[in-house]
Amino acid sequence: MSRVCELTGKKAMVGNNVSHAMNKTKRKFDANLIKKRFYIPEEDKWVTLKVSTSALKTINKIGIAAALKEAKAKGFYK
């Protein structure tokens, strides 16, 4: 299962570890994801989503229904 946020599409980025001697080695910055269940009262069902913590803040601000609608419009959520 890939580490991609289902609402925002955030995924891992690539960068470098940089030592004190300025040696660079490749590394991966994973998205900060959590698996969370949300209740959607309009559809009267529970949905389990893998979301980033920034998406969780957005859900708390605008609500799960609006966040899902926005994600569907952008093509991140089926």
PDB file as gemmi writes it, atoms N, CA and C in Angstrom:
CRYST1    1.000    1.000    1.000  90.00  90.00  90.00 P 1                      
ATOM      1  N   MET A   1       0.840  -1.176   0.000  1.00  0.00           N  
ATOM      2  CA  MET A   1       0.000   0.000   0.000  1.00  0.00           C  
ATOM      3  C   MET A   1       0.888   1.243   0.000  1.00  0.00           C  
ATOM      4  N   SER A   2       0.603   2.169  -0.882  1.00  0.00           N  
ATOM      5  CA  SER A   2       1.467   3.329  -1.003  1.00  0.00           C  
ATOM      6  C   SER A   2       1.192   4.344   0.091  1.00  0.00           C  
ATOM      7  N   ARG A   3       2.201   5.118   0.409  1.00  0.00           N  
ATOM      8  CA  ARG A   3       2.078   6.139   1.446  1.00  0.00           C  
ATOM      9  C   ARG A   3       1.677   7.461   0.806  1.00  0.00           C  
ATOM     10  N   VAL A   4       0.390   7.548   0.436  1.00  0.00           N  
ATOM     11  CA  VAL A   4      -0.159   8.737  -0.216  1.00  0.00           C  
ATOM     12  C   VAL A   4      -1.427   9.146   0.519  1.00  0.00           C  
ATOM     13  N   CYS A   5      -1.560  10.438   0.765  1.00  0.00           N  
ATOM     14  CA  CYS A   5      -2.763  10.949   1.418  1.00  0.00           C  
ATOM     15  C   CYS A   5      -3.930  10.834   0.445  1.00  0.00           C  
ATOM     16  N   GLU A   6      -5.060  10.295   0.926  1.00  0.00           N  
ATOM     17  CA  GLU A   6      -6.212  10.074   0.051  1.00  0.00           C  
ATOM     18  C   GLU A   6      -7.016  11.338  -0.200  1.00  0.00           C  
ATOM     19  N   LEU A   7      -6.767  12.404   0.558  1.00  0.00           N  
ATOM     20  CA  LEU A   7      -7.518  13.644   0.359  1.00  0.00           C  
ATOM     21  C   LEU A   7      -6.711  14.722  -0.356  1.00  0.00           C  
ATOM     22  N   THR A   8      -5.407  14.793  -0.073  1.00  0.00           N  
ATOM     23  CA  THR A   8      -4.601  15.851  -0.675  1.00  0.00           C  
ATOM     24  C   THR A   8      -3.630  15.343  -1.733  1.00  0.00           C  
ATOM     25  N   GLY A   9      -3.385  14.039  -1.766  1.00  0.00           N  
ATOM     26  CA  GLY A   9      -2.451  13.492  -2.740  1.00  0.00           C  
ATOM     27  C   GLY A   9      -0.993  13.660  -2.338  1.00  0.00           C  
ATOM     28  N   LYS A  10      -0.738  14.098  -1.102  1.00  0.00           N  
ATOM     29  CA  LYS A  10       0.642  14.257  -0.657  1.00  0.00           C  
ATOM     30  C   LYS A  10       1.322  12.896  -0.612  1.00  0.00           C  
ATOM     31  N   LYS A  11       2.600  12.864  -1.038  1.00  0.00           N  
ATOM     32  CA  LYS A  11       3.354  11.624  -1.020  1.00  0.00           C  
ATOM     33  C   LYS A  11       4.805  11.923  -0.671  1.00  0.00           C  
ATOM     34  N   ALA A  12       5.635  10.896  -0.677  1.00  0.00           N  
ATOM     35  CA  ALA A  12       7.028  11.043  -0.266  1.00  0.00           C  
ATOM     36  C   ALA A  12       7.795  11.957  -1.219  1.00  0.00           C  
ATOM     37  N   MET A  13       8.724  12.725  -0.633  1.00  0.00           N  
ATOM     38  CA  MET A  13       9.621  13.578  -1.410  1.00  0.00           C  
ATOM     39  C   MET A  13      11.034  13.011  -1.279  1.00  0.00           C  
ATOM     40  N   VAL A  14      11.916  13.369  -2.210  1.00  0.00           N  
ATOM     41  CA  VAL A  14      13.291  12.892  -2.192  1.00  0.00           C  
ATOM     42  C   VAL A  14      14.209  14.067  -1.889  1.00  0.00           C  
ATOM     43  N   GLY A  15      15.215  13.806  -1.060  1.00  0.00           N  
ATOM     44  CA  GLY A  15      16.177  14.846  -0.719  1.00  0.00           C  
ATOM     45  C   GLY A  15      17.508  14.225  -0.353  1.00  0.00           C  
ATOM     46  N   ASN A  16      18.305  14.968   0.372  1.00  0.00           N  
ATOM     47  CA  ASN A  16      19.632  14.510   0.750  1.00  0.00           C  
ATOM     48  C   ASN A  16      19.830  14.570   2.257  1.00  0.00           C  
ATOM     49  N   ASN A  17      20.560  13.581   2.803  1.00  0.00           N  
ATOM     50  CA  ASN A  17      21.165  13.714   4.120  1.00  0.00           C  
ATOM     51  C   ASN A  17      22.470  14.459   3.892  1.00  0.00           C  
ATOM     52  N   VAL A  18      22.728  15.493   4.660  1.00  0.00           N  
ATOM     53  CA  VAL A  18      23.957  16.265   4.489  1.00  0.00           C  
ATOM     54  C   VAL A  18      24.748  16.184   5.788  1.00  0.00           C  
ATOM     55  N   SER A  19      25.954  15.637   5.696  1.00  0.00           N  
ATOM     56  CA  SER A  19      26.803  15.497   6.872  1.00  0.00           C  
ATOM     57  C   SER A  19      27.525  16.808   7.154  1.00  0.00           C  
ATOM     58  N   HIS A  20      28.237  16.841   8.264  1.00  0.00           N  
ATOM     59  CA  HIS A  20      29.004  18.036   8.628  1.00  0.00           C  
ATOM     60  C   HIS A  20      30.069  18.334   7.578  1.00  0.00           C  
ATOM     61  N   ALA A  21      30.578  17.264   6.929  1.00  0.00           N  
ATOM     62  CA  ALA A  21      31.595  17.419   5.883  1.00  0.00           C  
ATOM     63  C   ALA A  21      30.966  17.688   4.514  1.00  0.00           C  
ATOM     64  N   MET A  22      29.640  17.962   4.515  1.00  0.00           N  
ATOM     65  CA  MET A  22      28.880  18.269   3.296  1.00  0.00           C  
ATOM     66  C   MET A  22      28.772  17.091   2.338  1.00  0.00           C  
ATOM     67  N   ASN A  23      28.948  15.852   2.833  1.00  0.00           N  
ATOM     68  CA  ASN A  23      28.693  14.665   2.017  1.00  0.00           C  
ATOM     69  C   ASN A  23      27.185  14.507   1.897  1.00  0.00           C  
ATOM     70  N   LYS A  24      26.725  14.179   0.699  1.00  0.00           N  
ATOM     71  CA  LYS A  24      25.290  14.064   0.470  1.00  0.00           C  
ATOM     72  C   LYS A  24      24.925  12.638   0.072  1.00  0.00           C  
ATOM     73  N   THR A  25      23.923  12.087   0.761  1.00  0.00           N  
ATOM     74  CA  THR A  25      23.385  10.780   0.416  1.00  0.00           C  
ATOM     75  C   THR A  25      21.880  10.923   0.284  1.00  0.00           C  
ATOM     76  N   LYS A  26      21.316  10.202  -0.664  1.00  0.00           N  
ATOM     77  CA  LYS A  26      19.875  10.299  -0.918  1.00  0.00           C  
ATOM     78  C   LYS A  26      19.062   9.763   0.244  1.00  0.00           C  
ATOM     79  N   ARG A  27      17.921  10.385   0.476  1.00  0.00           N  
ATOM     80  CA  ARG A  27      16.982   9.925   1.497  1.00  0.00           C  
ATOM     81  C   ARG A  27      15.569  10.258   1.055  1.00  0.00           C  
ATOM     82  N   LYS A  28      14.611   9.748   1.801  1.00  0.00           N  
ATOM     83  CA  LYS A  28      13.211   9.961   1.459  1.00  0.00           C  
ATOM     84  C   LYS A  28      12.508  10.643   2.623  1.00  0.00           C  
ATOM     85  N   PHE A  29      11.725  11.683   2.327  1.00  0.00           N  
ATOM     86  CA  PHE A  29      10.897  12.356   3.318  1.00  0.00           C  
ATOM     87  C   PHE A  29       9.474  11.840   3.132  1.00  0.00           C  
ATOM     88  N   ASP A  30       9.017  10.966   4.035  1.00  0.00           N  
ATOM     89  CA  ASP A  30       7.663  10.435   3.935  1.00  0.00           C  
ATOM     90  C   ASP A  30       6.645  11.462   4.405  1.00  0.00           C  
ATOM     91  N   ALA A  31       5.460  11.389   3.840  1.00  0.00           N  
ATOM     92  CA  ALA A  31       4.364  12.239   4.294  1.00  0.00           C  
ATOM     93  C   ALA A  31       3.932  11.784   5.685  1.00  0.00           C  
ATOM     94  N   ASN A  32       3.473  12.708   6.494  1.00  0.00           N  
ATOM     95  CA  ASN A  32       3.040  12.403   7.863  1.00  0.00           C  
ATOM     96  C   ASN A  32       1.598  11.900   7.795  1.00  0.00           C  
ATOM     97  N   LEU A  33       1.430  10.578   7.651  1.00  0.00           N  
ATOM     98  CA  LEU A  33       0.111   9.988   7.429  1.00  0.00           C  
ATOM     99  C   LEU A  33      -0.388   9.244   8.663  1.00  0.00           C  
ATOM    100  N   ILE A  34      -1.702   9.295   8.847  1.00  0.00           N  
ATOM    101  CA  ILE A  34      -2.357   8.507   9.878  1.00  0.00           C  
ATOM    102  C   ILE A  34      -3.594   7.860   9.273  1.00  0.00           C  
ATOM    103  N   LYS A  35      -3.976   6.710   9.830  1.00  0.00           N  
ATOM    104  CA  LYS A  35      -5.182   6.020   9.391  1.00  0.00           C  
ATOM    105  C   LYS A  35      -6.291   6.392  10.360  1.00  0.00           C  
ATOM    106  N   LYS A  36      -7.396   6.935   9.864  1.00  0.00           N  
ATOM    107  CA  LYS A  36      -8.442   7.465  10.740  1.00  0.00           C  
ATOM    108  C   LYS A  36      -9.810   7.145  10.171  1.00  0.00           C  
ATOM    109  N   ARG A  37     -10.751   6.848  11.086  1.00  0.00           N  
ATOM    110  CA  ARG A  37     -12.142   6.607  10.690  1.00  0.00           C  
ATOM    111  C   ARG A  37     -12.939   7.893  10.867  1.00  0.00           C  
ATOM    112  N   PHE A  38     -13.762   8.187   9.870  1.00  0.00           N  
ATOM    113  CA  PHE A  38     -14.618   9.374   9.912  1.00  0.00           C  
ATOM    114  C   PHE A  38     -16.063   8.936   9.713  1.00  0.00           C  
ATOM    115  N   TYR A  39     -16.965   9.587  10.431  1.00  0.00           N  
ATOM    116  CA  TYR A  39     -18.396   9.339  10.263  1.00  0.00           C  
ATOM    117  C   TYR A  39     -18.974  10.405   9.354  1.00  0.00           C  
ATOM    118  N   ILE A  40     -19.671   9.966   8.296  1.00  0.00           N  
ATOM    119  CA  ILE A  40     -20.309  10.894   7.357  1.00  0.00           C  
ATOM    120  C   ILE A  40     -21.811  10.827   7.603  1.00  0.00           C  
ATOM    121  N   PRO A  41     -22.375  11.846   8.274  1.00  0.00           N  
ATOM    122  CA  PRO A  41     -23.805  11.789   8.618  1.00  0.00           C  
ATOM    123  C   PRO A  41     -24.729  11.850   7.402  1.00  0.00           C  
ATOM    124  N   GLU A  42     -24.295  12.518   6.329  1.00  0.00           N  
ATOM    125  CA  GLU A  42     -25.131  12.621   5.128  1.00  0.00           C  
ATOM    126  C   GLU A  42     -25.383  11.243   4.510  1.00  0.00           C  
ATOM    127  N   GLU A  43     -24.361  10.374   4.539  1.00  0.00           N  
ATOM    128  CA  GLU A  43     -24.483   9.031   3.976  1.00  0.00           C  
ATOM    129  C   GLU A  43     -24.723   7.982   5.057  1.00  0.00           C  
ATOM    130  N   ASP A  44     -24.691   8.384   6.316  1.00  0.00           N  
ATOM    131  CA  ASP A  44     -24.894   7.516   7.471  1.00  0.00           C  
ATOM    132  C   ASP A  44     -23.961   6.310   7.436  1.00  0.00           C  
ATOM    133  N   LYS A  45     -22.656   6.572   7.250  1.00  0.00           N  
ATOM    134  CA  LYS A  45     -21.684   5.484   7.245  1.00  0.00           C  
ATOM    135  C   LYS A  45     -20.323   5.976   7.734  1.00  0.00           C  
ATOM    136  N   TRP A  46     -19.486   5.016   8.122  1.00  0.00           N  
ATOM    137  CA  TRP A  46     -18.123   5.274   8.541  1.00  0.00           C  
ATOM    138  C   TRP A  46     -17.184   5.019   7.371  1.00  0.00           C  
ATOM    139  N   VAL A  47     -16.152   5.852   7.235  1.00  0.00           N  
ATOM    140  CA  VAL A  47     -15.165   5.712   6.170  1.00  0.00           C  
ATOM    141  C   VAL A  47     -13.782   5.750   6.814  1.00  0.00           C  
ATOM    142  N   THR A  48     -12.924   4.792   6.450  1.00  0.00           N  
ATOM    143  CA  THR A  48     -11.546   4.791   6.927  1.00  0.00           C  
ATOM    144  C   THR A  48     -10.664   5.380   5.840  1.00  0.00           C  
ATOM    145  N   LEU A  49      -9.911   6.412   6.207  1.00  0.00           N  
ATOM    146  CA  LEU A  49      -9.047   7.096   5.261  1.00  0.00           C  
ATOM    147  C   LEU A  49      -7.628   7.163   5.792  1.00  0.00           C  
ATOM    148  N   LYS A  50      -6.662   7.144   4.880  1.00  0.00           N  
ATOM    149  CA  LYS A  50      -5.277   7.396   5.231  1.00  0.00           C  
ATOM    150  C   LYS A  50      -5.006   8.842   4.842  1.00  0.00           C  
ATOM    151  N   VAL A  51      -4.931   9.713   5.847  1.00  0.00           N  
ATOM    152  CA  VAL A  51      -4.816  11.152   5.581  1.00  0.00           C  
ATOM    153  C   VAL A  51      -3.555  11.716   6.221  1.00  0.00           C  
ATOM    154  N   SER A  52      -3.053  12.794   5.634  1.00  0.00           N  
ATOM    155  CA  SER A  52      -1.936  13.507   6.238  1.00  0.00           C  
ATOM    156  C   SER A  52      -2.467  14.352   7.383  1.00  0.00           C  
ATOM    157  N   THR A  53      -1.578  14.737   8.268  1.00  0.00           N  
ATOM    158  CA  THR A  53      -2.011  15.523   9.418  1.00  0.00           C  
ATOM    159  C   THR A  53      -2.486  16.908   8.985  1.00  0.00           C  
ATOM    160  N   SER A  54      -1.950  17.435   7.893  1.00  0.00           N  
ATOM    161  CA  SER A  54      -2.442  18.720   7.395  1.00  0.00           C  
ATOM    162  C   SER A  54      -3.859  18.570   6.839  1.00  0.00           C  
ATOM    163  N   ALA A  55      -4.163  17.426   6.231  1.00  0.00           N  
ATOM    164  CA  ALA A  55      -5.530  17.170   5.759  1.00  0.00           C  
ATOM    165  C   ALA A  55      -6.486  17.019   6.933  1.00  0.00           C  
ATOM    166  N   LEU A  56      -5.986  16.456   8.039  1.00  0.00           N  
ATOM    167  CA  LEU A  56      -6.804  16.309   9.239  1.00  0.00           C  
ATOM    168  C   LEU A  56      -7.191  17.679   9.795  1.00  0.00           C  
ATOM    169  N   LYS A  57      -6.256  18.623   9.755  1.00  0.00           N  
ATOM    170  CA  LYS A  57      -6.557  19.990  10.183  1.00  0.00           C  
ATOM    171  C   LYS A  57      -7.600  20.625   9.267  1.00  0.00           C  
ATOM    172  N   THR A  58      -7.517  20.339   7.969  1.00  0.00           N  
ATOM    173  CA  THR A  58      -8.493  20.856   7.018  1.00  0.00           C  
ATOM    174  C   THR A  58      -9.869  20.272   7.289  1.00  0.00           C  
ATOM    175  N   ILE A  59      -9.928  18.973   7.597  1.00  0.00           N  
ATOM    176  CA  ILE A  59     -11.200  18.320   7.917  1.00  0.00           C  
ATOM    177  C   ILE A  59     -11.816  18.948   9.165  1.00  0.00           C  
ATOM    178  N   ASN A  60     -10.989  19.224  10.173  1.00  0.00           N  
ATOM    179  CA  ASN A  60     -11.489  19.867  11.385  1.00  0.00           C  
ATOM    180  C   ASN A  60     -12.029  21.263  11.091  1.00  0.00           C  
ATOM    181  N   LYS A  61     -11.475  21.921  10.091  1.00  0.00           N  
ATOM    182  CA  LYS A  61     -11.877  23.294   9.771  1.00  0.00           C  
ATOM    183  C   LYS A  61     -13.136  23.340   8.906  1.00  0.00           C  
ATOM    184  N   ILE A  62     -13.165  22.554   7.801  1.00  0.00           N  
ATOM    185  CA  ILE A  62     -14.288  22.667   6.854  1.00  0.00           C  
ATOM    186  C   ILE A  62     -15.271  21.507   6.930  1.00  0.00           C  
ATOM    187  N   GLY A  63     -14.902  20.419   7.606  1.00  0.00           N  
ATOM    188  CA  GLY A  63     -15.786  19.266   7.728  1.00  0.00           C  
ATOM    189  C   GLY A  63     -15.428  18.164   6.751  1.00  0.00           C  
ATOM    190  N   ILE A  64     -15.803  16.948   7.094  1.00  0.00           N  
ATOM    191  CA  ILE A  64     -15.437  15.785   6.281  1.00  0.00           C  
ATOM    192  C   ILE A  64     -16.168  15.760   4.948  1.00  0.00           C  
ATOM    193  N   ALA A  65     -17.430  16.183   4.930  1.00  0.00           N  
ATOM    194  CA  ALA A  65     -18.196  16.148   3.682  1.00  0.00           C  
ATOM    195  C   ALA A  65     -17.601  17.099   2.652  1.00  0.00           C  
ATOM    196  N   ALA A  66     -17.267  18.305   3.075  1.00  0.00           N  
ATOM    197  CA  ALA A  66     -16.677  19.285   2.168  1.00  0.00           C  
ATOM    198  C   ALA A  66     -15.285  18.849   1.715  1.00  0.00           C  
ATOM    199  N   ALA A  67     -14.517  18.243   2.616  1.00  0.00           N  
ATOM    200  CA  ALA A  67     -13.173  17.783   2.267  1.00  0.00           C  
ATOM    201  C   ALA A  67     -13.230  16.647   1.242  1.00  0.00           C  
ATOM    202  N   LEU A  68     -14.178  15.715   1.426  1.00  0.00           N  
ATOM    203  CA  LEU A  68     -14.334  14.624   0.455  1.00  0.00           C  
ATOM    204  C   LEU A  68     -14.792  15.149  -0.900  1.00  0.00           C  
ATOM    205  N   LYS A  69     -15.686  16.124  -0.886  1.00  0.00           N  
ATOM    206  CA  LYS A  69     -16.178  16.709  -2.139  1.00  0.00           C  
ATOM    207  C   LYS A  69     -15.039  17.386  -2.892  1.00  0.00           C  
ATOM    208  N   GLU A  70     -14.195  18.102  -2.168  1.00  0.00           N  
ATOM    209  CA  GLU A  70     -13.049  18.782  -2.769  1.00  0.00           C  
ATOM    210  C   GLU A  70     -12.037  17.773  -3.314  1.00  0.00           C  
ATOM    211  N   ALA A  71     -11.806  16.681  -2.578  1.00  0.00           N  
ATOM    212  CA  ALA A  71     -10.861  15.653  -3.018  1.00  0.00           C  
ATOM    213  C   ALA A  71     -11.365  14.934  -4.262  1.00  0.00           C  
ATOM    214  N   LYS A  72     -12.681  14.693  -4.330  1.00  0.00           N  
ATOM    215  CA  LYS A  72     -13.254  14.047  -5.518  1.00  0.00           C  
ATOM    216  C   LYS A  72     -13.116  14.958  -6.738  1.00  0.00           C  
ATOM    217  N   ALA A  73     -13.298  16.261  -6.546  1.00  0.00           N  
ATOM    218  CA  ALA A  73     -13.186  17.214  -7.654  1.00  0.00           C  
ATOM    219  C   ALA A  73     -11.743  17.257  -8.193  1.00  0.00           C  
ATOM    220  N   LYS A  74     -10.768  17.108  -7.291  1.00  0.00           N  
ATOM    221  CA  LYS A  74      -9.375  17.128  -7.701  1.00  0.00           C  
ATOM    222  C   LYS A  74      -8.882  15.769  -8.174  1.00  0.00           C  
ATOM    223  N   GLY A  75      -9.692  14.710  -7.969  1.00  0.00           N  
ATOM    224  CA  GLY A  75      -9.337  13.380  -8.458  1.00  0.00           C  
ATOM    225  C   GLY A  75      -8.512  12.550  -7.508  1.00  0.00           C  
ATOM    226  N   PHE A  76      -8.413  12.937  -6.231  1.00  0.00           N  
ATOM    227  CA  PHE A  76      -7.629  12.179  -5.268  1.00  0.00           C  
ATOM    228  C   PHE A  76      -8.457  11.085  -4.610  1.00  0.00           C  
ATOM    229  N   TYR A  77      -9.756  11.272  -4.512  1.00  0.00           N  
ATOM    230  CA  TYR A  77     -10.620  10.313  -3.822  1.00  0.00           C  
ATOM    231  C   TYR A  77     -11.626   9.768  -4.817  1.00  0.00           C  
ATOM    232  N   LYS A  78     -11.856   8.453  -4.769  1.00  0.00           N  
ATOM    233  CA  LYS A  78     -12.739   7.802  -5.738  1.00  0.00           C  
ATOM    234  C   LYS A  78     -14.202   8.090  -5.510  1.00  0.00           C  
TER     235      LYS A  78                                                      
END                                                                             
